Amino acid sequence: MAKYEVITPSQAREEVETNDALLVCAYESEEKFKSNALQGAISLHNFKRKEASLPKEKEIIFYCN
């Protein structure tokens, strides 16, 4: 079963910078992704395309703002 946890922006940044996590902008719309993308983030569309090939131990951080 999936585990969900709320983390701070600084925790998210640290995990992404150390390559311990993948940052995903959780908007369906590519337009919203482009206007809300944080450095290092991928779109939800790209995440869904790559999901099957991602390592199972990779942490995924979803965000929307």
N, C-alpha and C positions, 0 to 999 in steps of 0.2 A: 504494500500500500504506500502511496506517495505521502511524503512528509512536507508540510507547509510551515513556513516560519517567516515572520516579519523581521526584516533587518533594516539597519540604518543606511542612508546613502553612502556614508563613508565605509561601512562594511562591504557594501556591494562593489564600490570602486576598488577596494583592496583585493577582493576575490577575483574581479575581472582582470585587474592589472597583473596578478600573479598567475593568471590562466587557470585558476581553480574553478571558474564559473563562466557561463555563457550568458550575456546580457541580451534580453529579448524585449523589444518594444511591443507591447501587447495590443496594439491597434490593428484591426483588420484592414483598414484603409492605408494604402501606400502613401497617399497624400498626408494623412495624419502622421505616419511614420516619419516622413521627410521633414515635417515641421516640428516633431517632438523627439527626434533621434538624439540620444546621448552618445558621446564618443565611445566607440567599441561595440555599440549595439547593432543587432541585426533585426530585420523586420520579422513579424509573425509569419508572413508568407514564406520567407527564406527558412525560418525555423522549421515550419511544417514540412518543407521539402527535404531538409537535412535530418529530421528527427530520427529516422530509422538507423542512420549511420553514426549517430552521436554515441560516444562511450556511455554506458549505463551509469558509471560513477560520476559523470560530469554534473555539477550543480547547474541548474537553470534558474536564472533570476529574471522574472517577468516584471515589467513596470509600465505604468501609464501615468501621465501627469496632466 
